[in-house]
């Protein structure tokens, strides 16, 4: 699921939720709900998250190789 990939990639880049929440202009609690799938991540937010993490948006839609 998208929210799980966002969390996984953010953690792999060692970026705190607060950094992304600040970029999006939302609270850490609101961002945490997005990563847990309790609130949707919009296209605009996804583009901002990708920019902060320095990854292409398409990376969020690729399955991790195991």
N, CA, C and O atoms as a Tripos MOL2 file, in Angstrom:
@<TRIPOS>MOLECULE
protein
  264   263    66     0     0
PROTEIN
NO_CHARGES

@<TRIPOS>ATOM
      1 N           0.8410   -1.1830    0.0000 N.3       1 UNK1
      2 CA          0.0000    0.0000    0.0000 C.3       1 UNK1
      3 C           0.8870    1.2480    0.0000 C.2       1 UNK1
      4 O           2.0200    1.2310    0.4820 O.2       1 UNK1
      5 N           0.3450    2.3070   -0.5450 N.am      2 UNK2
      6 CA          1.1130    3.5370   -0.7060 C.3       2 UNK2
      7 C           1.6660    4.0550    0.6160 C.2       2 UNK2
      8 O           2.8500    4.3760    0.7080 O.2       2 UNK2
      9 N           0.8270    4.1370    1.6300 N.am      3 UNK3
     10 CA          1.2910    4.6960    2.9020 C.3       3 UNK3
     11 C           2.4360    3.8770    3.4950 C.2       3 UNK3
     12 O           3.3340    4.4350    4.1250 O.2       3 UNK3
     13 N           2.4110    2.5720    3.2990 N.am      4 UNK4
     14 CA          3.4870    1.7240    3.8120 C.3       4 UNK4
     15 C           4.7950    1.9830    3.0690 C.2       4 UNK4
     16 O           5.8660    2.0090    3.6760 O.2       4 UNK4
     17 N           4.7000    2.1760    1.7440 N.am      5 UNK5
     18 CA          5.9020    2.4780    0.9450 C.3       5 UNK5
     19 C           6.4870    3.8320    1.3420 C.2       5 UNK5
     20 O           7.7050    3.9810    1.4350 O.2       5 UNK5
     21 N           5.6240    4.8130    1.5750 N.am      6 UNK6
     22 CA          6.1010    6.1320    1.9900 C.3       6 UNK6
     23 C           6.8800    6.0030    3.2950 C.2       6 UNK6
     24 O           7.9770    6.5460    3.4200 O.2       6 UNK6
     25 N           6.3240    5.2950    4.2540 N.am      7 UNK7
     26 CA          6.9940    5.1190    5.5480 C.3       7 UNK7
     27 C           8.3160    4.3730    5.3820 C.2       7 UNK7
     28 O           9.3370    4.7680    5.9460 O.2       7 UNK7
     29 N           8.2880    3.3110    4.6190 N.am      8 UNK8
     30 CA          9.4790    2.4960    4.3930 C.3       8 UNK8
     31 C          10.6110    3.3190    3.7620 C.2       8 UNK8
     32 O          11.7580    3.2430    4.2020 O.2       8 UNK8
     33 N          10.2870    4.0860    2.7530 N.am      9 UNK9
     34 CA         11.3060    4.8900    2.0670 C.3       9 UNK9
     35 C          11.7960    6.0150    2.9790 C.2       9 UNK9
     36 O          12.9930    6.2960    3.0230 O.2       9 UNK9
     37 N          10.8820    6.6580    3.7060 N.am     10 UNK10
     38 CA         11.2890    7.7210    4.6390 C.3      10 UNK10
     39 C          12.2610    7.1840    5.6730 C.2      10 UNK10
     40 O          13.2820    7.8090    5.9590 O.2      10 UNK10
     41 N          11.9450    6.0320    6.2280 N.am     11 UNK11
     42 CA         12.8350    5.4320    7.2300 C.3      11 UNK11
     43 C          14.1860    5.0570    6.6290 C.2      11 UNK11
     44 O          15.2210    5.2330    7.2720 O.2      11 UNK11
     45 N          14.1820    4.5470    5.4090 N.am     12 UNK12
     46 CA         15.4460    4.1560    4.7720 C.3      12 UNK12
     47 C          16.3390    5.3680    4.5130 C.2      12 UNK12
     48 O          17.5590    5.2360    4.4210 O.2      12 UNK12
     49 N          15.7300    6.5430    4.3980 N.am     13 UNK13
     50 CA         16.4760    7.7890    4.1780 C.3      13 UNK13
     51 C          16.7980    8.4950    5.4960 C.2      13 UNK13
     52 O          17.4140    9.5610    5.4970 O.2      13 UNK13
     53 N          16.3820    7.9020    6.6160 N.am     14 UNK14
     54 CA         16.6080    8.4750    7.9480 C.3      14 UNK14
     55 C          16.0540    9.8960    8.0790 C.2      14 UNK14
     56 O          16.7060   10.7840    8.6300 O.2      14 UNK14
     57 N          14.8500   10.0900    7.5650 N.am     15 UNK15
     58 CA         14.1800   11.3870    7.6570 C.3      15 UNK15
     59 C          13.0640   11.2600    8.6910 C.2      15 UNK15
     60 O          12.2660   10.3240    8.6460 O.2      15 UNK15
     61 N          13.0210   12.1980    9.6080 N.am     16 UNK16
     62 CA         11.9900   12.1730   10.6490 C.3      16 UNK16
     63 C          10.6390   12.6450   10.0920 C.2      16 UNK16
     64 O          10.5720   13.4400    9.1550 O.2      16 UNK16
     65 N           9.5790   12.1300   10.6970 N.am     17 UNK17
     66 CA          8.2320   12.5370   10.2990 C.3      17 UNK17
     67 C           8.0640   14.0480   10.4140 C.2      17 UNK17
     68 O           7.3720   14.6560    9.5980 O.2      17 UNK17
     69 N           8.6860   14.6560   11.4120 N.am     18 UNK18
     70 CA          8.5480   16.0970   11.6300 C.3      18 UNK18
     71 C           9.0480   16.9080   10.4410 C.2      18 UNK18
     72 O           8.4880   17.9590   10.1310 O.2      18 UNK18
     73 N          10.0870   16.4350    9.7790 N.am     19 UNK19
     74 CA         10.6320   17.1440    8.6180 C.3      19 UNK19
     75 C           9.5970   17.1790    7.4950 C.2      19 UNK19
     76 O           9.3630   18.2200    6.8810 O.2      19 UNK19
     77 N           8.9880   16.0330    7.2410 N.am     20 UNK20
     78 CA          7.9940   15.9730    6.1680 C.3      20 UNK20
     79 C           6.7250   16.7220    6.5680 C.2      20 UNK20
     80 O           6.1460   17.4370    5.7510 O.2      20 UNK20
     81 N           6.2930   16.5640    7.8050 N.am     21 UNK21
     82 CA          5.1000   17.2780    8.2700 C.3      21 UNK21
     83 C           5.2890   18.7830    8.1160 C.2      21 UNK21
     84 O           4.3780   19.4810    7.6700 O.2      21 UNK21
     85 N           6.4570   19.2800    8.4780 N.am     22 UNK22
     86 CA          6.7510   20.7080    8.3500 C.3      22 UNK22
     87 C           6.6830   21.1530    6.8920 C.2      22 UNK22
     88 O           6.1330   22.2110    6.5860 O.2      22 UNK22
     89 N           7.2410   20.3480    5.9990 N.am     23 UNK23
     90 CA          7.2040   20.6590    4.5680 C.3      23 UNK23
     91 C           5.7670   20.7230    4.0580 C.2      23 UNK23
     92 O           5.4270   21.5780    3.2410 O.2      23 UNK23
     93 N           4.9280   19.8090    4.5460 N.am     24 UNK24
     94 CA          3.5300   19.7600    4.1060 C.3      24 UNK24
     95 C           2.6550   20.7980    4.8050 C.2      24 UNK24
     96 O           1.5250   21.0510    4.3890 O.2      24 UNK24
     97 N           3.1920   21.3990    5.8770 N.am     25 UNK25
     98 CA          2.4150   22.3840    6.6180 C.3      25 UNK25
     99 C           1.3390   21.7680    7.4860 C.2      25 UNK25
    100 O           0.2890   22.3690    7.7170 O.2      25 UNK25
    101 N           1.6110   20.5490    7.9710 N.am     26 UNK26
    102 CA          0.6580   19.8530    8.8450 C.3      26 UNK26
    103 C           1.3830   19.4140   10.1120 C.2      26 UNK26
    104 O           2.6100   19.4720   10.1840 O.2      26 UNK26
    105 N           0.6270   18.9780   11.1010 N.am     27 UNK27
    106 CA          1.2370   18.5100   12.3420 C.3      27 UNK27
    107 C           1.8560   17.1250   12.1440 C.2      27 UNK27
    108 O           1.5210   16.4020   11.2060 O.2      27 UNK27
    109 N           2.7510   16.7850   13.0380 N.am     28 UNK28
    110 CA          3.3510   15.4500   13.0040 C.3      28 UNK28
    111 C           2.2630   14.4000   13.1890 C.2      28 UNK28
    112 O           2.3060   13.3420   12.5610 O.2      28 UNK28
    113 N           1.2960   14.6860   14.0410 N.am     29 UNK29
    114 CA          0.2060   13.7430   14.2750 C.3      29 UNK29
    115 C          -0.5920   13.5010   12.9940 C.2      29 UNK29
    116 O          -0.9380   12.3620   12.6810 O.2      29 UNK29
    117 N          -0.8810   14.5640   12.2610 N.am     30 UNK30
    118 CA         -1.6330   14.4250   11.0050 C.3      30 UNK30
    119 C          -0.8190   13.6380    9.9890 C.2      30 UNK30
    120 O          -1.3590   12.7960    9.2710 O.2      30 UNK30
    121 N           0.4840   13.9110    9.9290 N.am     31 UNK31
    122 CA          1.3300   13.1760    8.9870 C.3      31 UNK31
    123 C           1.4100   11.6990    9.3800 C.2      31 UNK31
    124 O           1.3630   10.8200    8.5190 O.2      31 UNK31
    125 N           1.5280   11.4350   10.6630 N.am     32 UNK32
    126 CA          1.5860   10.0580   11.1470 C.3      32 UNK32
    127 C           0.3330    9.2890   10.7340 C.2      32 UNK32
    128 O           0.4110    8.1160   10.3700 O.2      32 UNK32
    129 N          -0.8080    9.9470   10.7920 N.am     33 UNK33
    130 CA         -2.0570    9.2930   10.3780 C.3      33 UNK33
    131 C          -2.0240    8.9460    8.8900 C.2      33 UNK33
    132 O          -2.5790    7.9270    8.4790 O.2      33 UNK33
    133 N          -1.3860    9.7730    8.0940 N.am     34 UNK34
    134 CA         -1.2480    9.4850    6.6640 C.3      34 UNK34
    135 C          -0.3700    8.2570    6.4580 C.2      34 UNK34
    136 O          -0.6920    7.3950    5.6410 O.2      34 UNK34
    137 N           0.7410    8.1710    7.1960 N.am     35 UNK35
    138 CA          1.6380    7.0200    7.0620 C.3      35 UNK35
    139 C           0.9970    5.7270    7.5570 C.2      35 UNK35
    140 O           1.3710    4.6360    7.1260 O.2      35 UNK35
    141 N           0.0420    5.8550    8.4560 N.am     36 UNK36
    142 CA         -0.6480    4.6650    8.9640 C.3      36 UNK36
    143 C          -1.8850    4.3170    8.1450 C.2      36 UNK36
    144 O          -2.5830    3.3470    8.4420 O.2      36 UNK36
    145 N          -2.1550    5.1160    7.1120 N.am     37 UNK37
    146 CA         -3.2900    4.8380    6.2450 C.3      37 UNK37
    147 C          -4.6200    5.3130    6.7790 C.2      37 UNK37
    148 O          -5.6680    4.9350    6.2560 O.2      37 UNK37
    149 N          -4.5980    6.1330    7.8080 N.am     38 UNK38
    150 CA         -5.8510    6.6240    8.3920 C.3      38 UNK38
    151 C          -6.3490    7.8940    7.7260 C.2      38 UNK38
    152 O          -7.5120    8.2700    7.8740 O.2      38 UNK38
    153 N          -5.4600    8.5540    6.9930 N.am     39 UNK39
    154 CA         -5.8240    9.7200    6.1800 C.3      39 UNK39
    155 C          -5.1700    9.5350    4.8180 C.2      39 UNK39
    156 O          -4.0820    8.9660    4.7340 O.2      39 UNK39
    157 N          -5.8060    9.9990    3.7590 N.am     40 UNK40
    158 CA         -5.2140    9.8290    2.4240 C.3      40 UNK40
    159 C          -4.0240   10.7600    2.1990 C.2      40 UNK40
    160 O          -3.9500   11.8500    2.7660 O.2      40 UNK40
    161 N          -3.1070   10.3080    1.3680 N.am     41 UNK41
    162 CA         -1.9910   11.1360    0.9210 C.3      41 UNK41
    163 C          -2.3810   11.6530   -0.4630 C.2      41 UNK41
    164 O          -2.6050   10.8680   -1.3850 O.2      41 UNK41
    165 N          -2.4590   12.9660   -0.6020 N.am     42 UNK42
    166 CA         -2.8560   13.5430   -1.8850 C.3      42 UNK42
    167 C          -1.6940   13.4950   -2.8770 C.2      42 UNK42
    168 O          -0.5450   13.2690   -2.4970 O.2      42 UNK42
    169 N          -2.0060   13.7050   -4.1250 N.am     43 UNK43
    170 CA         -0.9790   13.7290   -5.1660 C.3      43 UNK43
    171 C           0.0250   14.8420   -4.9010 C.2      43 UNK43
    172 O           1.2310   14.6370   -5.0400 O.2      43 UNK43
    173 N          -0.4580   16.0060   -4.5260 N.am     44 UNK44
    174 CA          0.4260   17.1410   -4.2400 C.3      44 UNK44
    175 C           1.3310   16.8110   -3.0540 C.2      44 UNK44
    176 O           2.5260   17.1070   -3.0850 O.2      44 UNK44
    177 N           0.7710   16.2010   -2.0160 N.am     45 UNK45
    178 CA          1.5770   15.8140   -0.8550 C.3      45 UNK45
    179 C           2.6250   14.7810   -1.2460 C.2      45 UNK45
    180 O           3.7720   14.8560   -0.8040 O.2      45 UNK45
    181 N           2.2360   13.8280   -2.0660 N.am     46 UNK46
    182 CA          3.1680   12.7900   -2.4910 C.3      46 UNK46
    183 C           4.3360   13.3990   -3.2630 C.2      46 UNK46
    184 O           5.4810   12.9830   -3.0880 O.2      46 UNK46
    185 N           4.0540   14.3730   -4.1050 N.am     47 UNK47
    186 CA          5.1180   15.0580   -4.8420 C.3      47 UNK47
    187 C           6.0590   15.7880   -3.8870 C.2      47 UNK47
    188 O           7.2720   15.7800   -4.0950 O.2      47 UNK47
    189 N           5.5240   16.4150   -2.8510 N.am     48 UNK48
    190 CA          6.3480   17.1120   -1.8600 C.3      48 UNK48
    191 C           7.1860   16.1310   -1.0520 C.2      48 UNK48
    192 O           8.3580   16.3860   -0.7780 O.2      48 UNK48
    193 N           6.5860   15.0190   -0.6750 N.am     49 UNK49
    194 CA          7.3130   13.9880    0.0750 C.3      49 UNK49
    195 C           8.4630   13.4490   -0.7660 C.2      49 UNK49
    196 O           9.5730   13.2730   -0.2650 O.2      49 UNK49
    197 N           8.2010   13.1900   -2.0280 N.am     50 UNK50
    198 CA          9.2440   12.6920   -2.9320 C.3      50 UNK50
    199 C          10.3890   13.6930   -3.0300 C.2      50 UNK50
    200 O          11.5560   13.3010   -3.0470 O.2      50 UNK50
    201 N          10.0660   14.9770   -3.0960 N.am     51 UNK51
    202 CA         11.1000   16.0110   -3.1860 C.3      51 UNK51
    203 C          11.9600   16.0380   -1.9250 C.2      51 UNK51
    204 O          13.1840   16.1340   -2.0090 O.2      51 UNK51
    205 N          11.3230   15.9530   -0.7600 N.am     52 UNK52
    206 CA         12.0690   15.9480    0.5030 C.3      52 UNK52
    207 C          12.9840   14.7320    0.5820 C.2      52 UNK52
    208 O          14.1250   14.8310    1.0330 O.2      52 UNK52
    209 N          12.4770   13.5860    0.1410 N.am     53 UNK53
    210 CA         13.2550   12.3450    0.2170 C.3      53 UNK53
    211 C          14.2170   12.1870   -0.9600 C.2      53 UNK53
    212 O          15.0170   11.2520   -0.9960 O.2      53 UNK53
    213 N          14.1330   13.1040   -1.9160 N.am     54 UNK54
    214 CA         14.9860   13.0860   -3.1090 C.3      54 UNK54
    215 C          14.8480   11.7750   -3.8770 C.2      54 UNK54
    216 O          15.8350   11.1310   -4.2350 O.2      54 UNK54
    217 N          13.5950   11.4020   -4.1180 N.am     55 UNK55
    218 CA         13.2890   10.1940   -4.8930 C.3      55 UNK55
    219 C          12.2030   10.5300   -5.9110 C.2      55 UNK55
    220 O          11.4460   11.4790   -5.7090 O.2      55 UNK55
    221 N          12.1150    9.7690   -6.9970 N.am     56 UNK56
    222 CA         11.0140    9.9920   -7.9370 C.3      56 UNK56
    223 C           9.7020    9.4710   -7.3430 C.2      56 UNK56
    224 O           9.7030    8.5010   -6.5860 O.2      56 UNK56
    225 N           8.6130   10.1030   -7.6820 N.am     57 UNK57
    226 CA          7.2950    9.6690   -7.1990 C.3      57 UNK57
    227 C           7.0490    8.2070   -7.5610 C.2      57 UNK57
    228 O           6.4220    7.4730   -6.7960 O.2      57 UNK57
    229 N           7.5350    7.7900   -8.7070 N.am     58 UNK58
    230 CA          7.3150    6.4110   -9.1600 C.3      58 UNK58
    231 C           7.8740    5.3760   -8.1900 C.2      58 UNK58
    232 O           7.4070    4.2380   -8.1600 O.2      58 UNK58
    233 N           8.8710    5.7630   -7.3960 N.am     59 UNK59
    234 CA          9.4610    4.8170   -6.4390 C.3      59 UNK59
    235 C           8.4250    4.3390   -5.4180 C.2      59 UNK59
    236 O           8.5180    3.2150   -4.9270 O.2      59 UNK59
    237 N           7.4550    5.1720   -5.1020 N.am     60 UNK60
    238 CA          6.4290    4.7960   -4.1320 C.3      60 UNK60
    239 C           5.5110    3.6930   -4.6640 C.2      60 UNK60
    240 O           4.8060    3.0390   -3.8960 O.2      60 UNK60
    241 N           5.5260    3.4960   -5.9670 N.am     61 UNK61
    242 CA          4.6400    2.5160   -6.5830 C.3      61 UNK61
    243 C           5.3540    1.2470   -7.0290 C.2      61 UNK61
    244 O           4.7280    0.3390   -7.5760 O.2      61 UNK61
    245 N           6.6570    1.1820   -6.7990 N.am     62 UNK62
    246 CA          7.4190   -0.0180   -7.1400 C.3      62 UNK62
    247 C           7.4550   -0.9370   -5.9400 C.2      62 UNK62
    248 O           7.5550   -0.4930   -4.7960 O.2      62 UNK62
    249 N           7.3720   -2.2150   -6.2170 N.am     63 UNK63
    250 CA          7.4970   -3.1770   -5.1290 C.3      63 UNK63
    251 C           8.9630   -3.3370   -4.7860 C.2      63 UNK63
    252 O           9.8290   -3.3270   -5.6600 O.2      63 UNK63
    253 N           9.2260   -3.4850   -3.4950 N.am     64 UNK64
    254 CA         10.6000   -3.6790   -3.0460 C.3      64 UNK64
    255 C          11.0840   -5.0450   -3.4880 C.2      64 UNK64
    256 O          10.3720   -6.0430   -3.3800 O.2      64 UNK64
    257 N          12.3160   -5.0700   -3.9900 N.am     65 UNK65
    258 CA         12.9050   -6.3530   -4.3780 C.3      65 UNK65
    259 C          13.3580   -7.0780   -3.1260 C.2      65 UNK65
    260 O          13.9560   -6.4870   -2.2260 O.2      65 UNK65
    261 N          13.0630   -8.3710   -3.0850 N.am     66 UNK66
    262 CA         13.4360   -9.1420   -1.8910 C.3      66 UNK66
    263 C          14.4670  -10.1690   -2.2290 C.2      66 UNK66
    264 O          14.9050  -10.9150   -1.3540 O.2      66 UNK66
@<TRIPOS>BOND
     1     1     2 1
     2     2     3 1
     3     3     4 2
     4     3     5 am
     5     5     6 1
     6     6     7 1
     7     7     8 2
     8     7     9 am
     9     9    10 1
    10    10    11 1
    11    11    12 2
    12    11    13 am
    13    13    14 1
    14    14    15 1
    15    15    16 2
    16    15    17 am
    17    17    18 1
    18    18    19 1
    19    19    20 2
    20    19    21 am
    21    21    22 1
    22    22    23 1
    23    23    24 2
    24    23    25 am
    25    25    26 1
    26    26    27 1
    27    27    28 2
    28    27    29 am
    29    29    30 1
    30    30    31 1
    31    31    32 2
    32    31    33 am
    33    33    34 1
    34    34    35 1
    35    35    36 2
    36    35    37 am
    37    37    38 1
    38    38    39 1
    39    39    40 2
    40    39    41 am
    41    41    42 1
    42    42    43 1
    43    43    44 2
    44    43    45 am
    45    45    46 1
    46    46    47 1
    47    47    48 2
    48    47    49 am
    49    49    50 1
    50    50    51 1
    51    51    52 2
    52    51    53 am
    53    53    54 1
    54    54    55 1
    55    55    56 2
    56    55    57 am
    57    57    58 1
    58    58    59 1
    59    59    60 2
    60    59    61 am
    61    61    62 1
    62    62    63 1
    63    63    64 2
    64    63    65 am
    65    65    66 1
    66    66    67 1
    67    67    68 2
    68    67    69 am
    69    69    70 1
    70    70    71 1
    71    71    72 2
    72    71    73 am
    73    73    74 1
    74    74    75 1
    75    75    76 2
    76    75    77 am
    77    77    78 1
    78    78    79 1
    79    79    80 2
    80    79    81 am
    81    81    82 1
    82    82    83 1
    83    83    84 2
    84    83    85 am
    85    85    86 1
    86    86    87 1
    87    87    88 2
    88    87    89 am
    89    89    90 1
    90    90    91 1
    91    91    92 2
    92    91    93 am
    93    93    94 1
    94    94    95 1
    95    95    96 2
    96    95    97 am
    97    97    98 1
    98    98    99 1
    99    99   100 2
   100    99   101 am
   101   101   102 1
   102   102   103 1
   103   103   104 2
   104   103   105 am
   105   105   106 1
   106   106   107 1
   107   107   108 2
   108   107   109 am
   109   109   110 1
   110   110   111 1
   111   111   112 2
   112   111   113 am
   113   113   114 1
   114   114   115 1
   115   115   116 2
   116   115   117 am
   117   117   118 1
   118   118   119 1
   119   119   120 2
   120   119   121 am
   121   121   122 1
   122   122   123 1
   123   123   124 2
   124   123   125 am
   125   125   126 1
   126   126   127 1
   127   127   128 2
   128   127   129 am
   129   129   130 1
   130   130   131 1
   131   131   132 2
   132   131   133 am
   133   133   134 1
   134   134   135 1
   135   135   136 2
   136   135   137 am
   137   137   138 1
   138   138   139 1
   139   139   140 2
   140   139   141 am
   141   141   142 1
   142   142   143 1
   143   143   144 2
   144   143   145 am
   145   145   146 1
   146   146   147 1
   147   147   148 2
   148   147   149 am
   149   149   150 1
   150   150   151 1
   151   151   152 2
   152   151   153 am
   153   153   154 1
   154   154   155 1
   155   155   156 2
   156   155   157 am
   157   157   158 1
   158   158   159 1
   159   159   160 2
   160   159   161 am
   161   161   162 1
   162   162   163 1
   163   163   164 2
   164   163   165 am
   165   165   166 1
   166   166   167 1
   167   167   168 2
   168   167   169 am
   169   169   170 1
   170   170   171 1
   171   171   172 2
   172   171   173 am
   173   173   174 1
   174   174   175 1
   175   175   176 2
   176   175   177 am
   177   177   178 1
   178   178   179 1
   179   179   180 2
   180   179   181 am
   181   181   182 1
   182   182   183 1
   183   183   184 2
   184   183   185 am
   185   185   186 1
   186   186   187 1
   187   187   188 2
   188   187   189 am
   189   189   190 1
   190   190   191 1
   191   191   192 2
   192   191   193 am
   193   193   194 1
   194   194   195 1
   195   195   196 2
   196   195   197 am
   197   197   198 1
   198   198   199 1
   199   199   200 2
   200   199   201 am
   201   201   202 1
   202   202   203 1
   203   203   204 2
   204   203   205 am
   205   205   206 1
   206   206   207 1
   207   207   208 2
   208   207   209 am
   209   209   210 1
   210   210   211 1
   211   211   212 2
   212   211   213 am
   213   213   214 1
   214   214   215 1
   215   215   216 2
   216   215   217 am
   217   217   218 1
   218   218   219 1
   219   219   220 2
   220   219   221 am
   221   221   222 1
   222   222   223 1
   223   223   224 2
   224   223   225 am
   225   225   226 1
   226   226   227 1
   227   227   228 2
   228   227   229 am
   229   229   230 1
   230   230   231 1
   231   231   232 2
   232   231   233 am
   233   233   234 1
   234   234   235 1
   235   235   236 2
   236   235   237 am
   237   237   238 1
   238   238   239 1
   239   239   240 2
   240   239   241 am
   241   241   242 1
   242   242   243 1
   243   243   244 2
   244   243   245 am
   245   245   246 1
   246   246   247 1
   247   247   248 2
   248   247   249 am
   249   249   250 1
   250   250   251 1
   251   251   252 2
   252   251   253 am
   253   253   254 1
   254   254   255 1
   255   255   256 2
   256   255   257 am
   257   257   258 1
   258   258   259 1
   259   259   260 2
   260   259   261 am
   261   261   262 1
   262   262   263 1
   263   263   264 2
@<TRIPOS>SUBSTRUCTURE
     1 UNK1         2 RESIDUE 1 A UNK
     2 UNK2         6 RESIDUE 1 A UNK
     3 UNK3        10 RESIDUE 1 A UNK
     4 UNK4        14 RESIDUE 1 A UNK
     5 UNK5        18 RESIDUE 1 A UNK
     6 UNK6        22 RESIDUE 1 A UNK
     7 UNK7        26 RESIDUE 1 A UNK
     8 UNK8        30 RESIDUE 1 A UNK
     9 UNK9        34 RESIDUE 1 A UNK
    10 UNK10       38 RESIDUE 1 A UNK
    11 UNK11       42 RESIDUE 1 A UNK
    12 UNK12       46 RESIDUE 1 A UNK
    13 UNK13       50 RESIDUE 1 A UNK
    14 UNK14       54 RESIDUE 1 A UNK
    15 UNK15       58 RESIDUE 1 A UNK
    16 UNK16       62 RESIDUE 1 A UNK
    17 UNK17       66 RESIDUE 1 A UNK
    18 UNK18       70 RESIDUE 1 A UNK
    19 UNK19       74 RESIDUE 1 A UNK
    20 UNK20       78 RESIDUE 1 A UNK
    21 UNK21       82 RESIDUE 1 A UNK
    22 UNK22       86 RESIDUE 1 A UNK
    23 UNK23       90 RESIDUE 1 A UNK
    24 UNK24       94 RESIDUE 1 A UNK
    25 UNK25       98 RESIDUE 1 A UNK
    26 UNK26      102 RESIDUE 1 A UNK
    27 UNK27      106 RESIDUE 1 A UNK
    28 UNK28      110 RESIDUE 1 A UNK
    29 UNK29      114 RESIDUE 1 A UNK
    30 UNK30      118 RESIDUE 1 A UNK
    31 UNK31      122 RESIDUE 1 A UNK
    32 UNK32      126 RESIDUE 1 A UNK
    33 UNK33      130 RESIDUE 1 A UNK
    34 UNK34      134 RESIDUE 1 A UNK
    35 UNK35      138 RESIDUE 1 A UNK
    36 UNK36      142 RESIDUE 1 A UNK
    37 UNK37      146 RESIDUE 1 A UNK
    38 UNK38      150 RESIDUE 1 A UNK
    39 UNK39      154 RESIDUE 1 A UNK
    40 UNK40      158 RESIDUE 1 A UNK
    41 UNK41      162 RESIDUE 1 A UNK
    42 UNK42      166 RESIDUE 1 A UNK
    43 UNK43      170 RESIDUE 1 A UNK
    44 UNK44      174 RESIDUE 1 A UNK
    45 UNK45      178 RESIDUE 1 A UNK
    46 UNK46      182 RESIDUE 1 A UNK
    47 UNK47      186 RESIDUE 1 A UNK
    48 UNK48      190 RESIDUE 1 A UNK
    49 UNK49      194 RESIDUE 1 A UNK
    50 UNK50      198 RESIDUE 1 A UNK
    51 UNK51      202 RESIDUE 1 A UNK
    52 UNK52      206 RESIDUE 1 A UNK
    53 UNK53      210 RESIDUE 1 A UNK
    54 UNK54      214 RESIDUE 1 A UNK
    55 UNK55      218 RESIDUE 1 A UNK
    56 UNK56      222 RESIDUE 1 A UNK
    57 UNK57      226 RESIDUE 1 A UNK
    58 UNK58      230 RESIDUE 1 A UNK
    59 UNK59      234 RESIDUE 1 A UNK
    60 UNK60      238 RESIDUE 1 A UNK
    61 UNK61      242 RESIDUE 1 A UNK
    62 UNK62      246 RESIDUE 1 A UNK
    63 UNK63      250 RESIDUE 1 A UNK
    64 UNK64      254 RESIDUE 1 A UNK
    65 UNK65      258 RESIDUE 1 A UNK
    66 UNK66      262 RESIDUE 1 A UNK
